[in-house]
């Protein structure tokens, strides 16, 4: 079981490998012993945000569904669908009340009057997005797998979430 959002950020941070279906599968198979057989890799993530809005700092129009991040995510999901042994479980990405979040360090600087609103840039804010239904999908899969003992390495599956 893989928390895709967490794993993607971690792999990009560490620059461990190119993040696509075959490479993720290869990474996961390193955790198998010679006597193990890979049944399925459960990959949990959310669809890219497809909302449209305006950056509150620059008032620039943004179509989140056409951003570089959204395109990469769509390519990743297509790669996972083509890769054997993957079960792709997708939740929803929601933009909470079309709100934006100011980076914490900028917020502190603004409150302490070390900076002004005019000194903020478009990169100092990001949309307040949340994952929905991913945890429920993980719970349902665990409830189905555990009683059947379909996975002798359920613990190892859960460790994958932490990398």
Contact map, one row per residue, 1 for C-alpha under 8 A:
1110000000000000000000000000000000000000111100000000000000000000000000000000000000000000000000000000000000000000000000000000000000000000000000000000000000001101100
1111001000000000000000000000000000000000111100000000000000000000000000000000000000000000000000000000000000000000000000000000000000000000000000000000000000001101100
1111111000000000000000000000000000000000001110000000000000000000000000000000000000000000000000000000000000000000000000000000000000000000000000000000000000000000100
0111111100000000000000000000000000000000001110000000000000000000000000000000000000000000000000000000000000000000000000000000000000000000000000000000000000000000000
0011111110000000000000000000000000000000000111000000000000000000000000000000000000000000000000000000000000000000000000000000000000000000000000000000000000000000000
0011111111000000000000000000000000000000000000000000000000000000000000000000000000000000000000000000000000000000000000000000000000000000000000000000000000000000100
0111111111100000000000000000000000000000000000000000000000000000000000000000000000000000000000000000000000000000000000000000000000000000000000000000000000000000111
0001111111110000001000000000000000000000000000000000000000000000000000000000000000000000000000000000000000000000000000000000000000000000000000000000000000000000000
0000111111111000000000000000000000000000000000000000000000000000000000000000000000000000000000000000000000000000000000000000000000000000000000000000000000000000000
0000011111111100000000000000000000000000000000000000000000000000000000000000000000000000000000000000000000000000000000000000000000000000000000000000000000000000001
0000001111111111101000000000000000000000000000000000000000000000000000000000000000000000000000000000000000000000000000000000000000000000000000000000000000000000000
0000000111111111001000000000000000000000000000000000000000000000000000000000000000000000000000000000000000000000000000000000000000000000000000000000000000000000000
0000000011111110000000000000000000000000000000000000000000000000000000000000000000000000000000000000000000000000000000000000000000000000000000000000000000000000000
0000000001111111000000000000000000000000000000000000000000000000000000000000000000000000000000000000000000000000000000000000000000000000000000000000000000000000000
0000000000111111110000000000000000000000000000000000000000000000000000000000000000000000000000000000000000000000000000000000000000000000000000000000000000000000000
0000000000110111110000000000000000000000000000000000000000000000000000000000000000000000000000000000000000000000000000000000000000000000000000000000000000000000000
0000000000100011111000100000000000000000000000000000000000000000000000000000000000000000000000000000000000000000000000000000000000000000000000000000000000000000000
0000000000000011111100100000000000000000000000000000000000000000000000000000000000000000000000000000000000000000000000000000000000000000000000000000000000000000000
0000000100110000111110110000000000000000000000000000000000000000000000000001000000000000000000000000000000000000000000000000000000000000000000000000000000000000000
0000000000000000011111110000000000000000000000000000000000000000000000000001001100000000000000000000000000000000000000000000000000000000000000000000000000000000000
0000000000000000001111111000000000000000000000000000000000000000000000000001101111100000000000000000000000000000000000000000000000000000000000000000000000000000000
0000000000000000000111111100000000000000000000000000000000000000000000000000001100100000000000000000000000000000000000000000000000000000000000000000000000000000000
0000000000000000111111111110000000000000000000000000000000000000000000000000000000000000000000000000000000000000000000000000000000000000000000000000000000000000000
0000000000000000001111111111000000000000000000000000000000000000000000000000000000000000000000000000000000000000000000000000000000000000000000000000000000000000000
0000000000000000000011111111100000000000100000000000000000000000000000000000000000100000000000000000000000000000000000000000000000000000000000000000000000000000000
0000000000000000000001111111110000000000000000000000000000000000000000000000000000000000000000000000000000000000000000000000000000000000000000000000000000000000000
0000000000000000000000111111111000000000000000000000000000000000000000000000000000000000000000000000000000000000000000000000000000000000000000000000000000000000000
0000000000000000000000011111111100000000000000000000000000000000000000000000000000000000000000000000000000000000000000000000000000000000000000000000000000000001000
0000000000000000000000001111111100000100000000000000000000000000000000000000000000000000000000000000000000000000000000000000000000000000000000000000000000000000000
0000000000000000000000000111111110000000000000000000000000000000000000000000000000000000000000000000000000000000000000000000000000000000000000000000000000000000000
0000000000000000000000000011111110000000000000000000000000000000000000000000000000000000000000000000000000000000000000000000000000000000000000000000000000010000000
0000000000000000000000000001111111111100000000000000000000000000000000000000000000000000000000000000000000000000000000000000000000000000000000000000000000000000000
0000000000000000000000000000011111110000000000000000000000000000000000000000000000000000000000000000000000000000000000000000000000000000000000000000000000000000000
0000000000000000000000000000000111110000000000000000000000000000000000000000000000000000000000000000000000000000000000000000000000000000000000000000000000000000000
0000000000000000000000000000000111111000000000000000000000000000000000000000000000000000000000000000000000000000000000000000000000000000000000000000000000000000000
0000000000000000000000000000000111111100000000000000000000000000000000000000000000000000000000000000000000000000000000000000000000000000000000000000000000000000000
0000000000000000000000000000000100111110000000000000000000000000000000000000000000000000000000000000000000000000000000000000000000000000000000000000000000000000000
0000000000000000000000000000100100011111100000000000000000000000000000000000000000001000000000000000000000000000000000000000000000000000000000000000000000000000000
0000000000000000000000000000000000001111100000000000000000000000000000000000000000001000000000000000000000000000000000000000000000000000000000000000000000000000000
0000000000000000000000000000000000000111110000000000000000000000000000000000000000001110000000000000000000000000000000000000000000000000000000000000000000000000000
1100000000000000000000001000000000000111111000000000000000000000000000000000000000001110000000000000000000000000000000000000000000000000000000000000000000000000000
1100000000000000000000000000000000000001111100000000000000000000000000000000000000000111100000000000000000000000000000000000000000000000000000000000000000000000000
1111000000000000000000000000000000000000111110000000000000000000000000000000000000000111100000000000000000000000000000000000000000000000000000000000000000000000000
1111100000000000000000000000000000000000011111000000000000000000000000000000000000000001111000000000000000000000000000000000000000000100110000000000000000000000000
0011100000000000000000000000000000000000001111100000000000000000000000000000000000000001111000000000000000000000000000000000000000000100000000000000000000000000000
0000100000000000000000000000000000000000000111110000000000000000000000000000000000000000011110000000000000000000000000000000000000110100000000000000000000000000000
0000000000000000000000000000000000000000000011111000000000000000000000001100000000000000011110000000000000000000000000000000000000000000000000000000000000000000000
0000000000000000000000000000000000000000000001111100000000000001100001001100000000000000000010000000000000000000000000000000000000000000000000000000000000000000000
0000000000000000000000000000000000000000000000111110000000000001100001000000000000000000000011100000000000000000000000000000000000000000000000000000000000000000000
0000000000000000000000000000000000000000000000011111000000000011110000000000000000000000000000000000000000000000000000000000000000000000000000000000000000000000000
0000000000000000000000000000000000000000000000001111100000000011100000000000000000000000000000100000000000000000000000000000000000000000000000000000000000000000000
0000000000000000000000000000000000000000000000000111110000001111100000000000000000000000000000000000000000000000000000000000000000000000000000000000000000000000000
0000000000000000000000000000000000000000000000000011111000001111000000000000000000000000000000000100000000000000000000000000000000000000000000000000000000000000000
0000000000000000000000000000000000000000000000000001111101111100000000000000000000000000000000000000000000000000000000000000000000000000000000000000000000000000000
0000000000000000000000000000000000000000000000000000111111111100000000000000000000000000000000000000000000000000000000000100100000000000000000000000000000000000000
0000000000000000000000000000000000000000000000000000011111110000000000000000000000000000000000000001000000000000000000000100000000000000000000000000000000000000000
0000000000000000000000000000000000000000000000000000001111100000000000000000000000000000000000000000000000000000000000011100100000000000000000000000000000000000000
0000000000000000000000000000000000000000000000000000011111110000000000000000000000000000000000000000000000000000000000001100000000000000000000000000000000000000000
0000000000000000000000000000000000000000000000000000011111111000000000000000000000000000000000000000000000000000000000000000000000000000000000000000000000000000000
0000000000000000000000000000000000000000000000000000011101111100000000000000000000000000000000000000000000000000000000000000000000000000000000000000000000000000000
0000000000000000000000000000000000000000000000000001111000111110000000000000000000000000000000000000000000000000000000000000000000000000000000000000000000000000000
0000000000000000000000000000000000000000000000000001111000011111000000000000000000000000000000000000000000000000000000000000000000000000000000000000000000000000000
0000000000000000000000000000000000000000000000000111100000001111111000000000000000000000000000000000000000000000000000000000000000000000000000000000000000000000000
0000000000000000000000000000000000000000000000011111100000000111111001000000000000000000000000000000000000000000000000000000000000000000000000000000000000000000000
0000000000000000000000000000000000000000000000011111000000000011111001100000000000000000000000000000000000000000000000000000000000000000000000000000000000000000000
0000000000000000000000000000000000000000000000000100000000000011111101100000000000000000000000000000000000000000000000000000000000000000000000000000000000000000000
0000000000000000000000000000000000000000000000000000000000000011111111100000000000000000000000000000000000000000000000000000000000000000000000000000000000000000000
0000000000000000000000000000000000000000000000000000000000000000011111110000000000000000000000000000000000000000000000000000000000000000000000000000000000000000000
0000000000000000000000000000000000000000000000000000000000000000001111111000000000000000000000000000000000000000000000000000000000000000000000000000000000000000000
0000000000000000000000000000000000000000000000011000000000000001111111111100000000000000000000000000000000000000000000000000000000000000000000000000000000000000000
0000000000000000000000000000000000000000000000000000000000000000111111111110000000000000000000000000000000000000000000000000000000000000000000000000000000000000000
0000000000000000000000000000000000000000000000000000000000000000000111111111000000000000000000000000000000000000000000000000000000000000000000000000000000000000000
0000000000000000000000000000000000000000000000110000000000000000000011111111100000000000000000000000000000000000000000000000000000000000000000000000000000000000000
0000000000000000000000000000000000000000000000110000000000000000000001111111110000000000000000000000000000000000000000000000000000000000000000000000000000000000000
0000000000000000000000000000000000000000000000000000000000000000000000111111111000000000000000000000000000000000000000000000000000000000000000000000000000000000000
0000000000000000001110000000000000000000000000000000000000000000000000011111111100000000000000000000000000000000000000000000000000000000000000000000000000000000000
0000000000000000000010000000000000000000000000000000000000000000000000001111111110000001000000000000000000000000000000000000000000000000000000000000000000000000000
0000000000000000000000000000000000000000000000000000000000000000000000000111111111000000000000000000000000000000000000000000000000000000000000000000000000000000000
0000000000000000000111000000000000000000000000000000000000000000000000000011111111100000000000000000000000000000000000000000000000000000000000000000000000000000000
0000000000000000000111000000000000000000000000000000000000000000000000000001111111100101000000000000000000000000000000000000000000000000000000000000000000000000000
0000000000000000000010000000000000000000000000000000000000000000000000000000111111110111000000000000000000000000000000000000000000000000000000000000000000000000000
0000000000000000000010000000000000000000000000000000000000000000000000000000011111110000000000000000000000000000000000000000000000000000000000000000000000000000000
0000000000000000000011001000000000000000000000000000000000000000000000000000001111111100000000000000000000000000000000000000000000000000000000000000000000000000000
0000000000000000000000000000000000000000000000000000000000000000000000000000000011111100000000000000000000000000000000000000000000000000000000000000000000000000000
0000000000000000000000000000000000000111100000000000000000000000000000000000000000111110000000000000000000000000000000000000000000000000000000000000000000000000000
0000000000000000000000000000000000000001111000000000000000000000000000000000000110111111000000000000000000000000000000000000000000000000000000000000000000000000000
0000000000000000000000000000000000000001111000000000000000000000000000000000000010001111100000000000000000000000000000000000000000000000000000000000000000000000000
0000000000000000000000000000000000000000011110000000000000000000000000000000100110000111110000000000000000000000000000000000000000000000000000000000000000000000000
0000000000000000000000000000000000000000011110000000000000000000000000000000000000000011111000000000000000000000000000000000000000000100100000000000000000000000000
0000000000000000000000000000000000000000000111100000000000000000000000000000000000000001111100000000000000000000000000000000000000000100000000000000000000000000000
0000000000000000000000000000000000000000000111100000000000000000000000000000000000000000111110000000000000000000000000000000000000111100100000000000000000000000000
0000000000000000000000000000000000000000000001100000000000000000000000000000000000000000011111000000000000000000000000000000000000111100000000000000000000000000000
0000000000000000000000000000000000000000000001111000000000000000000000000000000000000000001111100000000000000000000000000000000011110000000000000000000000000000000
0000000000000000000000000000000000000000000000001000000000000000000000000000000000000000000111110000000000000000000000000000000011110000000000000000000000000000000
0000000000000000000000000000000000000000000000001010000000000000000000000000000000000000000011111110000000000000000000000000001111000000000000000000000000000000000
0000000000000000000000000000000000000000000000000000000000000000000000000000000000000000000001111110000000000000000000000000000111000000000000000000000000000000000
0000000000000000000000000000000000000000000000000000000000000000000000000000000000000000000000111110000000000000000000000000000000000000000000000000000000000000000
0000000000000000000000000000000000000000000000000000100000000000000000000000000000000000000000111111000000000000000000000000001100000000000000000000000000000000000
0000000000000000000000000000000000000000000000000000000000000000000000000000000000000000000000111111100000000000000000000000001100000000000000000000000000000000000
0000000000000000000000000000000000000000000000000000000100000000000000000000000000000000000000000111110000000000000000000000111100000000000000000000000000000000000
0000000000000000000000000000000000000000000000000000000000000000000000000000000000000000000000000011111000000000000000000000111100000000000000000000000000000000000
0000000000000000000000000000000000000000000000000000000000000000000000000000000000000000000000000001111101100000000000000001110000000000000000000000000000000000000
0000000000000000000000000000000000000000000000000000000000000000000000000000000000000000000000000000111111100000000000000001110000000000000000000000000000000000000
0000000000000000000000000000000000000000000000000000000000000000000000000000000000000000000000000000011111110000000000000000000000000000000000000000000000000000000
0000000000000000000000000000000000000000000000000000000000000000000000000000000000000000000000000000001111111000000000000000000000000000000000000000000000000000000
0000000000000000000000000000000000000000000000000000000000000000000000000000000000000000000000000000011111111100000000010001000000000000000000000000000000000000000
0000000000000000000000000000000000000000000000000000000000000000000000000000000000000000000000000000011111111110000000000000000000000000000000000000000000000000000
0000000000000000000000000000000000000000000000000000000000000000000000000000000000000000000000000000000111111111000000000000000000000000000000000000000000000000000
0000000000000000000000000000000000000000000000000000000000000000000000000000000000000000000000000000000011111111111000000000000000000000000000000000000000000000000
0000000000000000000000000000000000000000000000000000000000000000000000000000000000000000000000000000000001111111111110000000000000000000000000000000000000000000000
0000000000000000000000000000000000000000000000000000000000000000000000000000000000000000000000000000000000111111110000000000000000000000000000000000000000000000000
0000000000000000000000000000000000000000000000000000000000000000000000000000000000000000000000000000000000011111111000000000000000000000000000000000000000000000000
0000000000000000000000000000000000000000000000000000000000000000000000000000000000000000000000000000000000001111111100000000000000000000000000000000000000000000000
0000000000000000000000000000000000000000000000000000000000000000000000000000000000000000000000000000000000001111111100000000000000000000000000000000000000000000000
0000000000000000000000000000000000000000000000000000000000000000000000000000000000000000000000000000000000001101111110100000000000000000000000000000000000000000000
0000000000000000000000000000000000000000000000000000000000000000000000000000000000000000000000000000000000000100111111110000000000000000000000000000000000000000000
0000000000000000000000000000000000000000000000000000000000000000000000000000000000000000000000000000000000000100001111110000000000000000000000000000000000000000000
0000000000000000000000000000000000000000000000000000000000000000000000000000000000000000000000000000000000000000000111110000000000000000000000000000000000000000000
0000000000000000000000000000000000000000000000000000000000000000000000000000000000000000000000000000000000000000001111111000000000000000000000000000000000000000000
0000000000000000000000000000000000000000000000000000000010000000000000000000000000000000000000000000000001000000000111111101000000000000000000000000000000000000000
0000000000000000000000000000000000000000000000000000000011000000000000000000000000000000000000000000000000000000000000111111100000000000000000000000000000000000000
0000000000000000000000000000000000000000000000000000001111000000000000000000000000000000000000000000000000000000000000011111100000000000000000000000000000000000000
0000000000000000000000000000000000000000000000000000000000000000000000000000000000000000000000000000000000000000000000001111110000000000000000000000000000000000000
0000000000000000000000000000000000000000000000000000000000000000000000000000000000000000000000000000011001000000000000011111110000000000000000000000000000000000000
0000000000000000000000000000000000000000000000000000001010000000000000000000000000000000000000000001111000000000000000001111111000000000000000000000000000000000000
0000000000000000000000000000000000000000000000000000000000000000000000000000000000000000000000000001111000000000000000000011111100000000000000000000000000000000000
0000000000000000000000000000000000000000000000000000000000000000000000000000000000000000000000100111100000000000000000000000111110000000000000000000000000000000000
0000000000000000000000000000000000000000000000000000000000000000000000000000000000000000000000110111100000000000000000000000011111000000000000000000000000000000000
0000000000000000000000000000000000000000000000000000000000000000000000000000000000000000000011110000000000000000000000000000001111100000000000000000000000000000000
0000000000000000000000000000000000000000000000000000000000000000000000000000000000000000000011110000000000000000000000000000000111110000000000000000000000000000000
0000000000000000000000000000000000000000000001000000000000000000000000000000000000000000001111000000000000000000000000000000000011111100000000000000000000000000000
0000000000000000000000000000000000000000000001000000000000000000000000000000000000000000001111000000000000000000000000000000000001111110000000000000000000000000000
0000000000000000000000000000000000000000000000000000000000000000000000000000000000000000001100000000000000000000000000000000000000111111100000000000000000000000000
0000000000000000000000000000000000000000000111000000000000000000000000000000000000000000111100000000000000000000000000000000000000111111110000000000000000000000000
0000000000000000000000000000000000000000000000000000000000000000000000000000000000000000000000000000000000000000000000000000000000011111111000000000000000000000000
0000000000000000000000000000000000000000000000000000000000000000000000000000000000000000000000000000000000000000000000000000000000001111111100000000000000000000000
0000000000000000000000000000000000000000000100000000000000000000000000000000000000000000101000000000000000000000000000000000000000001111111110000000000000000000000
0000000000000000000000000000000000000000000100000000000000000000000000000000000000000000000000000000000000000000000000000000000000000111111111000000000000000000000
0000000000000000000000000000000000000000000000000000000000000000000000000000000000000000000000000000000000000000000000000000000000000011111111100000000000000000000
0000000000000000000000000000000000000000000000000000000000000000000000000000000000000000000000000000000000000000000000000000000000000001111111110000000000000000000
0000000000000000000000000000000000000000000000000000000000000000000000000000000000000000000000000000000000000000000000000000000000000000111111111000000000000000000
0000000000000000000000000000000000000000000000000000000000000000000000000000000000000000000000000000000000000000000000000000000000000000011111111100000000000000000
0000000000000000000000000000000000000000000000000000000000000000000000000000000000000000000000000000000000000000000000000000000000000000001111111110000000000000000
0000000000000000000000000000000000000000000000000000000000000000000000000000000000000000000000000000000000000000000000000000000000000000000111111111000000000000000
0000000000000000000000000000000000000000000000000000000000000000000000000000000000000000000000000000000000000000000000000000000000000000000011111111111000000000000
0000000000000000000000000000000000000000000000000000000000000000000000000000000000000000000000000000000000000000000000000000000000000000000001111111111001000000000
0000000000000000000000000000000000000000000000000000000000000000000000000000000000000000000000000000000000000000000000000000000000000000000000111111110000000000000
0000000000000000000000000000000000000000000000000000000000000000000000000000000000000000000000000000000000000000000000000000000000000000000000011111110000000000000
0000000000000000000000000000000000000000000000000000000000000000000000000000000000000000000000000000000000000000000000000000000000000000000000001111111100000000000
0000000000000000000000000000000000000000000000000000000000000000000000000000000000000000000000000000000000000000000000000000000000000000000000001111111100000000000
0000000000000000000000000000000000000000000000000000000000000000000000000000000000000000000000000000000000000000000000000000000000000000000000001100111111000000000
0000000000000000000000000000000000000000000000000000000000000000000000000000000000000000000000000000000000000000000000000000000000000000000000000000111111000000000
0000000000000000000000000000000000000000000000000000000000000000000000000000000000000000000000000000000000000000000000000000000000000000000000000000001111111000000
0000000000000000000000000000000000000000000000000000000000000000000000000000000000000000000000000000000000000000000000000000000000000000000000000100001111111100000
0000000000000000000000000000000000000000000000000000000000000000000000000000000000000000000000000000000000000000000000000000000000000000000000000000000011111110000
0000000000000000000000000000001000000000000000000000000000000000000000000000000000000000000000000000000000000000000000000000000000000000000000000000000011111111000
1100000000000000000000000000000000000000000000000000000000000000000000000000000000000000000000000000000000000000000000000000000000000000000000000000000011111111100
1100000000000000000000000000000000000000000000000000000000000000000000000000000000000000000000000000000000000000000000000000000000000000000000000000000001111111110
0000000000000000000000000000000000000000000000000000000000000000000000000000000000000000000000000000000000000000000000000000000000000000000000000000000000111111111
1100000000000000000000000001000000000000000000000000000000000000000000000000000000000000000000000000000000000000000000000000000000000000000000000000000000011111111
1110011000000000000000000000000000000000000000000000000000000000000000000000000000000000000000000000000000000000000000000000000000000000000000000000000000001111111
0000001000000000000000000000000000000000000000000000000000000000000000000000000000000000000000000000000000000000000000000000000000000000000000000000000000000111111
0000001001000000000000000000000000000000000000000000000000000000000000000000000000000000000000000000000000000000000000000000000000000000000000000000000000000011111
